[in-house]
Every structure is written in C-alpha cells, then in structure tokens.
Amino acid sequence: MNVIRSFFRLKRFLAEHKRYYLLGIGALILTNTAQLVIPKMMGNLTNLIASGEVTRGDLVRFVVYFISLSVIIAFFRYFWRINIMGTARKMEYTLRNMLFEHLQSLSPEFFNYHKTGDLMAHATNDIHAVRMALGPGIVSSVDALFLTSVILFMMARTISLQLTIVALLPLPVMLGVSFGFGRVIHRRFRRVQEAFSSLTERAQENFAGIRVIKGFARENSEEERFREVNEFNVAKNMDLVRVHALFHPLVGYLGALSFIIVLGYGGILVLDGAITIGDFVAFNSYLGMLTWPVMAIGWVMNMIQRGKASMDRLNDIFNQRSDIDDPGEKGALPELKGKIEFRDLTFTYPTSSQPVLKGINAEIAPGQIVGILGRTGSGKTTLLNLLLRLYNVKPGTLKLDGVDIDQVSVGVLRDSIGYVPQDSFLFSATIKENIDFASTGSDMGRITEYAKIAQVFDNIVEFPKQFDTVVGERGVTLSGGQKQRIAIARALIKEPQILIMDDSLSAVDTETEEAILQNLRRIFPGKTVIIVSHRISTLQAADQILVLEEGQISQRGTHDELVQVDGLYKEMYQKQLLEEQIESVS
Ligand code: ADP
C-alpha cells in the first residue's frame, strides 16, 4: 500500500497511459505463451524422431511451426517493448518536467539550503529509478508471476509432478540468494552513485573555481584531492563488482544443480517408462526457462523498493511549497505606478533569529531616484529582496501604491520591476538573447537602442559576432563592467515602472556611470529608480538618499544635505574625494 501511496503523484499520467501498459502487458503475456509452446513442441518432435516413424513432411511441418512461432514472438516482443518501455520513457519525461516546473515555483530560499548537486541527482538518479520501476520493473513482475506459475504448471501437470518437486529442491535456496544478494547489490549500488556524485561535484567545483586554484597555485593539491575521490569511487565500484562476481556463478551453480537432479532422476523415470524421452527434453527446456523468472522475483522486489525510495525523495521536494502567497488574478492592482512605502518595517530571515532590518520608515514617490548607501552586510540587498517579494513581510509594513505588497499579484509586481542583481548573472546564450531575456519581442533596433542607453553598445560591436556573441558560462568572456551593463540593458528593455539596481555600477568607470545615469533620467521620467551603491558618485544626483547601518536608516536626505552633517555619508564622501585626488595626482 505504501508503494501505491508513493506513486500516487503519477496518478494522472498512469490513468492517461493505462491503455499502453495494458496493451504492453497483453503482448508480453502472448510473447511468454508463445515461448512456452516451444519446449512442448521440442518434446513432441523428439518423441516422433525416437519412434522412428518421422517423415520428411513432419520435419518440414515442425520447421514451419518453429519459424511461425519465432515470428510471432518477435512481433509481440517489439509491441510490448514499444508500449511498456516507451510509456516508461514518457513517464520519465513528464516527471522531469513536473519536477523542473515545481522547482521553478519554489522561493530562492529553498535553493540556499539545497545543493545544486543534490537537486541534479534527484533529476537524474531518482527519476531513473522511478522509470526502472515503471518500465523494466513491470516487465519483470509479469515475467516473474506469469512465467514461473505457467512453467511450474506445465512441468507438474503435463510432465511429472514428482520430477518437478525433486528438480525444484534448490529453488528456495535460489530465491533466498536472489533476495539476499539483491539487497546487498542495492545497497552497494547506492554507494556507487553517491561516490560518483561526489566525484562529479569535486570536478565541477574545481572547474568553476579554476581561476582561484591557479591564482593560489593549488593544482597539485587539487589533483591529490581529486585522486582521493576517484579512488573512493573505484573502491565502491569494486565492492559492487565483487558481489556481482559472486552472485552470478552462484545462481548459475544452483540452476545447474537442478539440471543434474533432472538428468539423474528424470533419466530413471525415462528408463522406467514413467515419462517419454520427449517429456524429458521438454522438461529440461522448461527448467532452463525458469532461471530468469526466479531471478526476476528478487530483482523486481529490489527495483520496486528502489523506485519507491526515489519517489519518496521526489515527493519530499514536491511537497515543499513556496511560502509566498500569490493573489494572482485577484491581485489588488492591475499595474504599479511606482510609489513605495516602508512603515516601521522589521525583517528577520526565516532561518535566523536576529532581525536584519529594524524599524525602516521611508516613502518613495513615483518618479523619484532613491539612493541607498551602506556598508556590506547592512541589509541593502535584503531590502531589495523584500521589494521583489522573495520573502514575506508583516502586513502594513511594505506598501506599493498604497496597497500591502502581498495583495499585489506576483506577476504584476515582477513585471513592473526591472532588477539588476549584484552579480549580473548572464545566461549561456547570445548577448541579444540575454538583453531580451524578458521576451519583450523586441527587434534589433530596440535591442540596439537599449544597449546604447546602458552604454555597452560600443563594446558589443567590437566583438566579431556582435549581438550574436555567445556569452560563456556565467559570462566569463566579458569583463565585469560589460556584464553589469548588459544586465542593465536587460532590465531597462522591460521599461519597468520601478528600476532596482543592486550595486550594479561598481565595475563601471565614473564617466560611463554618469552617462548611464543621465540616460536613465532622460528615458525614465516618472519612473521610480532605486540605486544601491558604495560610491558617492552614483548616488549624488538622487532625489533622496537613505543611509543604512546595521539594518537601520541612520541618515536620510539629499547629497547636499548629507555632506553637511557628520555621519557615514560624509565620512565616505571625504574618503572617496581623497582617493580621487590621489588618483588625479598620480
Ligand atoms: P548588504 O546587501 O547590505 O551587503 P545583505 O542584505 O546582503 O547586506 O545582508 C544583511 C545581513 O543578512 C547579513 O548579515 C547577511 O549575512 C544576512 N543574510 C543575507 N541573506 C540571508 C539569508 N538568505 N538568510 C539568512 N541571513 C541572510
């Protein structure tokens, strides 16, 4: 019952594809039945030959029978493979899509606490195990049930009950071996998978951090560390090889034991005239056919257990919900105008006990440019995360156009916001595709226009393929400043009502920065802009500057006001002024 509960999530798929499974199982049973006729026919032919009355016509007849049977077997085998294995592949496809879609719906917080490697393992190993249970697992169950019972019936009823009982004496041992080894093989197989997953993770991390490794000249020690995980991996594989090496000969030996018994006892029965020579031949063929379904019993139990364990792990992910409640269509606002109010906002991360933001009060009018200044860790990114509604806030503490943020549909909210993240993450795609990531359906003219606004056009046209240049993994072929400006173009092309830039001009020189900010004012009248920065130059033109210190707003005002009073703003202003002077002198 537990197994059924685990696979319940696939109910819809299974209901829709029931027909294919049933057809496949039907074809499988027909294949098996046709195979079971062969030993009987061999027996009849042997008897005919032994009687000395066989004619050439009889031989031709038997040849035609055997050929027809093989054609039937081949046809039905094709048919069940397509239906059962094919449906299992479709199930794999559906389950993988379901998982991906679900993971996309979870909050970023989920990804902070789940390693990418683990999620990849779920998407590969676990889904593979589920497919094995619902493809080969079903085939083996049918084989185990149908073949075992019919073969035993044929042996006992049509040949000899006595011989069947004696021949099957090693069977319980074989079943025990099959179950026992199945369990050990399963356990060791898991360890192999775990070892392999650490191996790939090690390699992946190593390649991602290759610059750091080279910078610190750590190649040798990294090679050593890799050798260790690689050795561990081969050791785990050897454990598996060893148990397989023991299992297969043991099963073969037990099977051979049955044959020896049949040879002795069956021979006596033939000599006594209790069974015919044809029965003897047929019996041996049946016995040979029995090895697989008996092994399949142990195999299938393991495969279903494994599939269930994997499905349970997937269910754990499927049961995770994003804690962001989206009012969706029922959202209070069809679009945002850009007014933002923080009312005594205090925020603590779900996993932490200390508040990161404390008593934030601020009002931002539509069309204002607001600068946020603060040291690392003061809570600037957190404040932006709340605006993007990546976390929940207490009712009444964060309002957009006068409405609580949780009353606004997440779609409307995020469509209205252009967000330039701190790390300017770009996808492995062309520059053009990266700029139009929001799929605004912009033509080249518009993409070019926004690249110009973000001051990155001149760089792009210098690349041999210009806008069709593929940005490597995480945009490694671009400089930090180029990435930042492409990320800005990507946010601007959405023409959002609210633009949020999280320290996204840090790698851009002051002149270019000035040009971008001027462009913003020109193309963005009436739109709200929030700029987080360490640099005074970025902030000084803002209508309002908020200074964040340890989660609290310690100062607020315009640049001219803030440079008049003692505080973090003035301190940083003077420091940066000094730096500029030193730079210009040198
Ligand atoms: P800033 O952007 O000003 O550098 P952040 O908003 O990123 O600061 O971080 C403020 C504080 O919140 C830091 O102490 C940081 O460790 C903590 N913090 C950031 N993200 C999380 C998170 N997902 N869970 C728990 N604490 C976090």
Residues whose N, C-alpha, C, O or C-beta is under 5 A from the ligand:
A	BS01	ADP	Y349 S352 V356 R375 T376 G377 S378 G379 K380 T381 T382
